[in-house]
Amino acid sequence: GPLSERHLMDVRLGELPSWLATCNFSPQGLLGGVQKAWNSYYDKYINVKRGGPAGISMLLAGYCLLSYGWNYQHIKCHRWRKYH
């Protein structure tokens, strides 16, 4: 199919710059991309017939990693402090 209709995982490395040139980087296009990614994640892991806790646990694990990354400098400063 046309390059603009392919998913990121279907694009070869040499075609990546031209594929990025066809993407819509306006705020509306970026919000549409985020919404499409969330819908595909939701349909694959959360909205399934025989689902388990995998989708929610992946979401919580991602939140924990992101939160740790945001607070790393603060945690690092308190690690070597002596409490006496």
Distance bins in CASP14 RR format, pairs under 12 A and 6 or more apart:
PFRMAT RR
TARGET T0000
AUTHOR 0000-0000-0000
RMODE 2
METHOD distances of the structure
MODEL  1
1 7 0 0 0 0 0 1 0 0 0 0 0
1 10 0 0 0 0 1 0 0 0 0 0 0
1 11 0 0 0 0 0 1 0 0 0 0 0
1 15 0 0 0 0 0 1 0 0 0 0 0
2 10 0 0 0 0 0 1 0 0 0 0 0
2 11 0 0 0 0 0 1 0 0 0 0 0
2 15 0 0 0 0 0 1 0 0 0 0 0
2 18 0 0 0 0 0 1 0 0 0 0 0
2 19 0 0 0 0 0 1 0 0 0 0 0
2 22 0 0 0 0 1 0 0 0 0 0 0
3 10 0 0 0 0 1 0 0 0 0 0 0
3 11 1 0 0 1 0 0 0 0 0 0 0
3 12 0 0 0 0 1 0 0 0 0 0 0
3 14 0 0 0 0 0 1 0 0 0 0 0
3 15 1 0 0 1 0 0 0 0 0 0 0
3 16 0 0 0 0 0 1 0 0 0 0 0
3 17 0 0 0 0 0 1 0 0 0 0 0
3 18 1 0 0 1 0 0 0 0 0 0 0
3 19 1 0 1 0 0 0 0 0 0 0 0
3 20 0 0 0 0 0 1 0 0 0 0 0
3 21 0 0 0 0 1 0 0 0 0 0 0
3 22 1 0 0 1 0 0 0 0 0 0 0
3 23 0 0 0 0 0 1 0 0 0 0 0
4 10 0 0 0 0 0 1 0 0 0 0 0
4 11 0 0 0 0 0 1 0 0 0 0 0
4 15 0 0 0 0 0 1 0 0 0 0 0
4 18 0 0 0 0 1 0 0 0 0 0 0
4 19 1 0 0 1 0 0 0 0 0 0 0
4 20 0 0 0 0 0 1 0 0 0 0 0
4 21 0 0 0 0 1 0 0 0 0 0 0
4 22 1 1 0 0 0 0 0 0 0 0 0
4 23 1 0 0 1 0 0 0 0 0 0 0
4 24 0 0 0 0 1 0 0 0 0 0 0
5 11 0 0 0 0 0 1 0 0 0 0 0
5 19 0 0 0 0 0 1 0 0 0 0 0
5 22 0 0 0 0 1 0 0 0 0 0 0
5 23 0 0 0 0 0 1 0 0 0 0 0
6 12 0 0 0 0 1 0 0 0 0 0 0
6 15 0 0 0 0 1 0 0 0 0 0 0
6 16 0 0 0 0 0 1 0 0 0 0 0
6 18 0 0 0 0 0 1 0 0 0 0 0
6 19 1 0 0 1 0 0 0 0 0 0 0
6 20 0 0 0 0 0 1 0 0 0 0 0
6 22 0 0 0 0 1 0 0 0 0 0 0
6 23 0 0 0 0 0 1 0 0 0 0 0
7 19 0 0 0 0 1 0 0 0 0 0 0
7 23 0 0 0 0 0 1 0 0 0 0 0
7 33 0 0 0 0 0 1 0 0 0 0 0
7 36 0 0 0 0 0 1 0 0 0 0 0
7 37 0 0 0 0 0 1 0 0 0 0 0
7 40 0 0 0 0 1 0 0 0 0 0 0
8 15 0 0 0 0 0 1 0 0 0 0 0
8 16 0 0 0 0 1 0 0 0 0 0 0
8 19 1 0 0 1 0 0 0 0 0 0 0
8 20 0 0 0 0 1 0 0 0 0 0 0
8 22 0 0 0 0 0 1 0 0 0 0 0
8 23 0 0 0 0 1 0 0 0 0 0 0
8 33 0 0 0 0 0 1 0 0 0 0 0
8 36 0 0 0 0 0 1 0 0 0 0 0
8 37 0 0 0 0 0 1 0 0 0 0 0
8 40 0 0 0 0 0 1 0 0 0 0 0
9 16 0 0 0 0 0 1 0 0 0 0 0
9 19 0 0 0 0 0 1 0 0 0 0 0
9 40 0 0 0 0 0 1 0 0 0 0 0
10 16 0 0 0 0 0 1 0 0 0 0 0
10 19 0 0 0 0 1 0 0 0 0 0 0
11 17 0 0 0 0 0 1 0 0 0 0 0
11 18 0 0 0 0 1 0 0 0 0 0 0
11 19 1 0 1 0 0 0 0 0 0 0 0
11 20 0 0 0 0 1 0 0 0 0 0 0
11 21 0 0 0 0 0 1 0 0 0 0 0
11 22 0 0 0 0 0 1 0 0 0 0 0
11 23 0 0 0 0 0 1 0 0 0 0 0
12 18 0 0 0 0 0 1 0 0 0 0 0
12 19 0 0 0 0 1 0 0 0 0 0 0
13 19 0 0 0 0 0 1 0 0 0 0 0
13 20 0 0 0 0 0 1 0 0 0 0 0
14 20 0 0 0 0 0 1 0 0 0 0 0
15 21 0 0 0 0 0 1 0 0 0 0 0
15 22 0 0 0 0 0 1 0 0 0 0 0
16 22 0 0 0 0 0 1 0 0 0 0 0
16 23 0 0 0 0 0 1 0 0 0 0 0
17 23 0 0 0 0 0 1 0 0 0 0 0
23 29 0 0 0 0 1 0 0 0 0 0 0
23 30 0 0 0 0 1 0 0 0 0 0 0
23 32 0 0 0 0 0 1 0 0 0 0 0
23 33 0 0 0 0 1 0 0 0 0 0 0
24 30 1 0 0 1 0 0 0 0 0 0 0
24 31 0 0 0 0 0 1 0 0 0 0 0
24 32 0 0 0 0 1 0 0 0 0 0 0
24 33 0 0 0 0 1 0 0 0 0 0 0
24 36 0 0 0 0 0 1 0 0 0 0 0
25 31 0 0 0 0 0 1 0 0 0 0 0
25 32 0 0 0 0 0 1 0 0 0 0 0
25 33 0 0 0 0 0 1 0 0 0 0 0
26 32 0 0 0 0 1 0 0 0 0 0 0
26 33 0 0 0 0 0 1 0 0 0 0 0
27 33 0 0 0 0 0 1 0 0 0 0 0
27 34 0 0 0 0 0 1 0 0 0 0 0
28 34 0 0 0 0 0 1 0 0 0 0 0
28 35 0 0 0 0 0 1 0 0 0 0 0
29 35 0 0 0 0 1 0 0 0 0 0 0
29 36 0 0 0 0 1 0 0 0 0 0 0
30 36 0 0 0 0 0 1 0 0 0 0 0
30 37 0 0 0 0 0 1 0 0 0 0 0
31 37 0 0 0 0 0 1 0 0 0 0 0
31 38 0 0 0 0 0 1 0 0 0 0 0
32 38 0 0 0 0 1 0 0 0 0 0 0
32 39 0 0 0 0 1 0 0 0 0 0 0
32 40 0 0 0 0 0 1 0 0 0 0 0
33 39 0 0 0 0 1 0 0 0 0 0 0
33 40 0 0 0 0 1 0 0 0 0 0 0
33 41 0 0 0 0 0 1 0 0 0 0 0
34 40 0 0 0 0 0 1 0 0 0 0 0
34 41 0 0 0 0 0 1 0 0 0 0 0
35 41 0 0 0 0 0 1 0 0 0 0 0
35 42 0 0 0 0 0 1 0 0 0 0 0
36 42 0 0 0 0 0 1 0 0 0 0 0
36 43 0 0 0 0 0 1 0 0 0 0 0
37 43 0 0 0 0 0 1 0 0 0 0 0
37 44 0 0 0 0 0 1 0 0 0 0 0
38 44 0 0 0 0 0 1 0 0 0 0 0
38 45 0 0 0 0 0 1 0 0 0 0 0
38 46 0 0 0 0 0 1 0 0 0 0 0
38 47 0 0 0 0 0 1 0 0 0 0 0
38 59 0 0 0 0 0 1 0 0 0 0 0
39 45 0 0 0 0 0 1 0 0 0 0 0
39 46 0 0 0 0 0 1 0 0 0 0 0
39 47 0 0 0 0 1 0 0 0 0 0 0
40 46 0 0 0 0 0 1 0 0 0 0 0
40 47 0 0 0 0 0 1 0 0 0 0 0
41 47 0 0 0 0 1 0 0 0 0 0 0
41 48 0 0 0 0 0 1 0 0 0 0 0
41 54 0 0 0 0 0 1 0 0 0 0 0
41 55 0 0 0 0 1 0 0 0 0 0 0
41 56 0 0 0 0 0 1 0 0 0 0 0
41 58 0 0 0 0 1 0 0 0 0 0 0
41 59 0 0 0 0 1 0 0 0 0 0 0
41 62 0 0 0 0 0 1 0 0 0 0 0
42 48 0 0 0 0 1 0 0 0 0 0 0
42 55 0 0 0 0 1 0 0 0 0 0 0
42 56 0 0 0 0 0 1 0 0 0 0 0
42 58 0 0 0 0 0 1 0 0 0 0 0
42 59 0 0 0 0 1 0 0 0 0 0 0
43 49 0 0 0 0 0 1 0 0 0 0 0
43 51 0 0 0 0 0 1 0 0 0 0 0
43 55 0 0 0 0 0 1 0 0 0 0 0
44 51 0 0 0 0 0 1 0 0 0 0 0
44 54 0 0 0 0 0 1 0 0 0 0 0
44 55 0 0 0 0 1 0 0 0 0 0 0
44 58 0 0 0 0 0 1 0 0 0 0 0
45 51 0 0 0 0 1 0 0 0 0 0 0
45 52 0 0 0 0 1 0 0 0 0 0 0
45 53 0 0 0 0 0 1 0 0 0 0 0
45 54 1 0 0 1 0 0 0 0 0 0 0
45 55 1 1 0 0 0 0 0 0 0 0 0
45 56 0 0 0 0 1 0 0 0 0 0 0
45 57 0 0 0 0 1 0 0 0 0 0 0
45 58 1 0 0 1 0 0 0 0 0 0 0
45 59 0 0 0 0 1 0 0 0 0 0 0
46 52 0 0 0 0 1 0 0 0 0 0 0
46 53 0 0 0 0 0 1 0 0 0 0 0
46 54 0 0 0 0 1 0 0 0 0 0 0
46 55 1 0 1 0 0 0 0 0 0 0 0
46 56 1 0 0 1 0 0 0 0 0 0 0
46 57 0 0 0 0 0 1 0 0 0 0 0
46 58 0 0 0 0 1 0 0 0 0 0 0
46 59 0 0 0 0 1 0 0 0 0 0 0
47 55 0 0 0 0 0 1 0 0 0 0 0
47 56 0 0 0 0 0 1 0 0 0 0 0
48 54 0 0 0 0 1 0 0 0 0 0 0
48 55 0 0 0 0 1 0 0 0 0 0 0
48 56 0 0 0 0 0 1 0 0 0 0 0
51 57 0 0 0 0 0 1 0 0 0 0 0
52 58 0 0 0 0 0 1 0 0 0 0 0
53 59 0 0 0 0 0 1 0 0 0 0 0
53 60 0 0 0 0 1 0 0 0 0 0 0
53 61 0 0 0 0 0 1 0 0 0 0 0
54 60 0 0 0 0 0 1 0 0 0 0 0
54 61 0 0 0 0 0 1 0 0 0 0 0
55 61 0 0 0 0 1 0 0 0 0 0 0
55 62 0 0 0 0 0 1 0 0 0 0 0
56 62 0 0 0 0 0 1 0 0 0 0 0
56 63 0 0 0 0 0 1 0 0 0 0 0
57 63 0 0 0 0 0 1 0 0 0 0 0
57 64 0 0 0 0 0 1 0 0 0 0 0
58 64 0 0 0 0 0 1 0 0 0 0 0
58 65 0 0 0 0 0 1 0 0 0 0 0
59 65 0 0 0 0 0 1 0 0 0 0 0
59 66 0 0 0 0 0 1 0 0 0 0 0
60 66 0 0 0 0 0 1 0 0 0 0 0
60 67 0 0 0 0 0 1 0 0 0 0 0
61 67 0 0 0 0 0 1 0 0 0 0 0
61 68 0 0 0 0 0 1 0 0 0 0 0
62 68 0 0 0 0 1 0 0 0 0 0 0
62 69 0 0 0 0 0 1 0 0 0 0 0
62 70 0 0 0 0 0 1 0 0 0 0 0
63 69 0 0 0 0 0 1 0 0 0 0 0
63 70 0 0 0 0 0 1 0 0 0 0 0
64 70 0 0 0 0 0 1 0 0 0 0 0
64 71 0 0 0 0 0 1 0 0 0 0 0
65 71 0 0 0 0 0 1 0 0 0 0 0
65 72 0 0 0 0 0 1 0 0 0 0 0
66 72 0 0 0 0 0 1 0 0 0 0 0
67 74 0 0 0 0 0 1 0 0 0 0 0
67 75 0 0 0 0 0 1 0 0 0 0 0
68 74 0 0 0 0 0 1 0 0 0 0 0
68 75 1 0 0 1 0 0 0 0 0 0 0
68 76 0 0 0 0 0 1 0 0 0 0 0
69 75 0 0 0 0 1 0 0 0 0 0 0
69 76 0 0 0 0 0 1 0 0 0 0 0
71 77 0 0 0 0 0 1 0 0 0 0 0
71 78 0 0 0 0 0 1 0 0 0 0 0
71 79 0 0 0 0 0 1 0 0 0 0 0
72 78 0 0 0 0 0 1 0 0 0 0 0
72 79 0 0 0 0 0 1 0 0 0 0 0
73 79 0 0 0 0 0 1 0 0 0 0 0
74 81 0 0 0 0 0 1 0 0 0 0 0
75 81 0 0 0 0 0 1 0 0 0 0 0
END
